[in-house]
Amino acid sequence: MTLLASNGWVSARELAANLNVSEWTIRRDLASLEQKGALKRYYGGANQANTQDNSSPLIARDSFRLSADVNLEAKRRIGWATARMIRSDERLAIGGGTTTLEVAKALKSLKFKGEIVTNSLDVALELAEETEMRLVCTGGDVQPRYHTLVGVVAERMLKRHYFDTAIIGISGISPRHGIMTNSQVDATYLELMIEHSQRTIVVADRSKFGRVCFVVLSPEVQIHYLITNEAIAEEFRDYLASLKINLIIAN
């Protein structure tokens, strides 16, 4: 229930691994908790009982700090896999999020020497003392819930710059609904980063697949790679292939 409160959705497979019990035990526990009204079960996991959409869980974003601790090892693997795809002299645009923060940490460990533009307060703080790279913040108004910089200043800055690679995090992906994020405001800046980059890498741990979130990214933006931490279902592989997105598993 603690994991559910911090992440909005829990996977039966991940719960079994994290709690070192069988999936059958997890399913029985989820069934018992559903009978008590504590949660709502779906195929493969459960979400909070007060969901607004019984056909597909609508995930509400909790605080950044709580989200950062969920699936941390998976995010670290994704971060390292992403960082290894980056040349040392690239110009990068990095969006906000707990997984993109792990990318920044990996770039720091690999002594990246290029240029990074970000609207993420956490990425900026993580890299602030690195003298080998050039770090630029977009500026703008602080969005407390997501630790990002938004507004006219941030938009103007992104519109005036172009990048080799954009690295962005997402909140959900669904073959029916698309690639999604929880914030309408942040979606604007993610789309700008994508449009102004030669290639785009989306980073998303396995829990993001099947989630339905608030805002769908424009289907016109071009994404080149999606990096996740484990194999995904065939319907998602087919969906990514239809968008010409290369799938990479960070193992």
N, C-alpha and C positions, 0 to 999 in steps of 0.2 A: 504493500500500500504506500510505503514511502517512495518507492520508485515511480509508482503511478502518479503520486502527487507532484513529483518533480518533472515528469516527462509527458504526462497526459495519455500515454500508451505504453503497454508492456507486451513483449513477445514471450510466448510460452517457451520457446527454445532458449532465449537469453536468460529467462528466469531460472530454467533448469540448470544452465551452465553456471550462473552467478551463485545460486544457492546450493549447488552440488547435490541435486536430487534428480529423479527421473521426470520426463515430460508428463508421464501418467500422473505422478504425484501433483505436479503443477496444475494439470487440467482438473483434477478432483478439487484442489484448493480453490481454483477460479470458479468452478461450479458452485461450491459452497458459499463463496463470497458473493456471487451473483444472486443466490437465493436470499441472502441477507440484504440485498440492495446496495452493496458497497461498490459494485462495478458492473460493467456490461461486457459480456464476452462476445468476441468475434472470431472468425477463423484465424487461428494462429496466435491469438493473444486476447487482450482485454483493454478497455479504456474506461474513463471515469463514468460513473452512473448517470451523470446529468448531461450526457452528450445531446446535442441539438439535432443530430441526424442519425437515425437508427439504421440507415442503409450503408453509411460509411462514416467512420469516426472523424469528426471535425476537431482537429487538434488545436488546443489553445496553448500559446507559448507562455511558460512560467519564467521566472527570473533567470538572467544569464548565468549567475553563479550556480544555481541548481542544475541548469542544463549542462554546464561544463563538466560536471561529474558523471553524467550518464554516458555509458558506452565509451569511457575514456580511452581504454586500450585500443578499441577499434579506431577511434579518431586519431590516435597517435600513429597507428599503422598507415592510415590514409594520408596523414600529414607527411610521413617519410616518403611514401610512394610518389606523392605529388612533387615534393621538393626535388627528388631525383630526376624529374622530367624537365627541370628548369636549368637553362644555361646560366653561367655566373654573370654574364653581362646583360641580361634581359631587363626590360622595363616592365614591371608587373603592376597590375591593379588588383588589390585584394579587398574583398568585401567583408562585412562583419559576420560573426558566428563563432561557435565553439570549435568547429572543425577547421575553419580557416585559421584560427588561432594556433592550432597544432601544426598547420603548414608553416606558419611564421616561425614557430619554435624550431622546426626541422631545418628551415632555411638558415636560421641563426647558427645551428650546430654545424651545418655544412659550409659555413663562412661565405654565404652568398655576397657578391660584390656589386650587384647591379643596383637598380633603382626601384623603389616600391612606393606606390601611391595608394593610400588607404583611407576609408572613412570609418574605420574601426578603431575605437579608443583602445581596446585591449591589444590589438596588433601593434598599434603605435607605441604603447607602453612597453610591450615585450621587446621591441627592436630599438627603443629610443637611445640606448647607449652603444649601439653597434657603429663603430667608426668606419668600417670597411664598405658600408653600403650607404646610399642616399635614401633617406626616408622623408616622404612628404605626406602631410595630412591634408585632406580636402578642405578642412575648415567647415564651418556651418553650425547649426543648432544641435545640441546634444539630445538624442532620443534615449532617455534613461533605460527604458525596458530592454532595448537591444544593444546598448553601448555603441551606438553609431552616430555619425555626424550627418545631418540632413539640411535641407533648406536651399535657398537661392545661391548661397556662396558655394556649397558643395556641388550643386548642379552646374554652376558656371565653370568651376574648376575642372570637372570631369569632361565637359564639352570641349574644352580647349586643349586636352591632352590625348595622346594615342599611345597604345601599349603593345608589347609583344604578346603578353599572355594575361588574361583575366582569370582569377581564381575566386570562385564564389561558392558559398554554401546555400543550401535550400532547406525548406522545412518539410516538404513532401513531394512524392511523385506517384502519379496514377495514370495508367494507360487511358482511362476514361476522361480524366479531368486535366491532365498535363503536369508540368513541373511548377511547383508552387512555393510560396513563402508566406509568412504570417503577417507581414506588414506591407500595406499598400505603398507607404512612403519608401521603404527600403527597396521594394521592387523597381521603382523608378531608377534608382542609382545602380542597381545590379544590371538592368537593361542597358544603361549608358556605358558601363564598364565593358559589357559584352560587345556592344556596337562599335566601340572604339579600340577593340583588340584584334590582333591577327588570329589568335586562337583562344578558346575558352575551356577551362577545366572546371567542372562541377564536382564538389566533394560532398559525399553523403553516406553516412553509415547505414547499415542494413535496416535499421528501424524506420528510416524515412520512406521506405517503399510500401505503398498501400495507404499512406496517410493522405487525407484531404484537408487542405489548409485554406486560408482566407483569400489569397491572391494568386492567380495563375500568371506566370511570366508569358510575355507575348510569344506566340508560336513562330513569329518571324525572326526571333533572335537565333543565331547559329551557335550551337554548342558542339565542341569537337570531342571532348572526353568526359566520361563520368567515372570517378574513382570511388569504389566502395570497399567494404572489408570482407565480404563473403559472397558466395554464389547467390544469384537471385533467381526467382521463378521465370519460367519460359515466357510468360506473358509480358514481363518487364524487359527481357532480352529482346523480344520481337518489337516491342514499342520503341526501345532505344535504337534498334536497327532501322526502323522506319524513319527515324529522325536523323539517321546517319551519324549517330553518336557512338564513339568507340568506348566499349566497356573495359575497365581495368579493375582487377581484383587485387587488393593489397594484402598479400599473404606472406 
